[in-house]
């Protein structure tokens, strides 16, 4: 069996384990966008591994990637909104940083817009799109640490694992863009392996028992940590 | 390469910031700070 197909099947099994863990531990409601992302990943994976003749192609990959890009941004926004819901100062800072980032990103995005490769424009813009997502995650992490927010362990696991994987993905896309089609199988294998590690980390985080916090019930209520 | 560099720097920042984040310790800090004033 092709090694990429083997990794694809392994990813599918681990995705099911991650989703089962989220539902079994009652974590599915803590980040709806993440659940949507995992279901979308499972569906995309099932289509490409069970019917590769129809779905294992560049056109389907582009469509799937576009859905993932939107869901990743939604994950970043939802985590921030939930983490800062009882910290208005932190939320205001996050919104200011985000607004400034949007202005800079839009300017840079137009500046670096590819002008000579219309067919591969989406692939060419993937590093920019990923950079925007990773920057959103970074701004959120900065505000969490600066304002000493007791962030949910599941949200921390999402951010902590997603960002290194996105670095691997951006590296693979950049190398493919610069070196051409001959390098695709190697980069595809690298990306699939990193993705398997990412989903594996999320699966064990989804199943992990909740850490008990030694704080008073009043503080627990004030910080809305009732589930902890 | 610019974007790859930006993603690499952000990755280091997120891993350092959240890798050291201790939720239990942060919650205890808030507990001491609020000291029963929370309602």
Interface residues (C-beta under 8 A of the other chain):
Chain A: X112 X127 X128 X130 X131 X134 X135 X137 X138 X141 X142 X144 X145 X148 X149 X150 X151 X152 X153 X156 X159 X160 X163 X164 X166 X167 X170 X171 X174 X211 X213 X214 X215 X216 X218 X219 X221 X222 X223 X225 X228
Chain B: X1 X2 X3 X4 X6 X7 X8 X10 X11 X13 X14 X15 X17 X18 X19 X21 X23 X24 X26 X27 X28 X29 X30 X31 X34 X36 X37 X38 X39
